């Protein structure tokens, strides 16, 4: 099988980021940073396919191996899906299991319900927010977030700056991410083995 999965590094960002834009995807993991932030916790690995021009991800959740719907052009999705399904069958010895599939990809694939079990994750709904509601933090659902923001503004008055980031900020952002990653790696190394 041609797919060779490897660990994600910060240096992969430029190479992988373009794949997310190849088709519409409305899952929370539809950006490189999402995969990168969770790479250790879920043991996330990726592979690039030369055959389908797809980005494939696999991860572990509760000790079970899962995959993401491939990131590729819409017209290549069926081929990339079959490529991943075949890899899963041959390399893992089991059925393909996807965690967090988006409706757009499911519609494009037109999966046969007799061959695939598709279940909505009701407990993941709280991760979906209305963009306008997030801007204003209005409503009962976002009251806690608004309280956190107000506490931050009050406690940190004069100690923060709010401004859009631009390309010239990249070195400072990367430096911050390296410090953050070092701290997270230290915390992970100190976890008891059963929590890793």
Protein Blocks (a to p, Z undefined) as FASTA:
>chain_A
ZZdcddddfklmmmmmmmmmmpccfbfklcfklmmmmmmmnopacdddfklopacdddde
ehiacdddddddfklmmmmmmmmmmmmmmmnopacddehiafklmmmnopafklpccddd
fklmmmpccfklmmnogajklmmmmmmmmmmmmmmgoiaccddddfklmmmmmmmmmmmm
mmmmmmmmmpcfklZZ
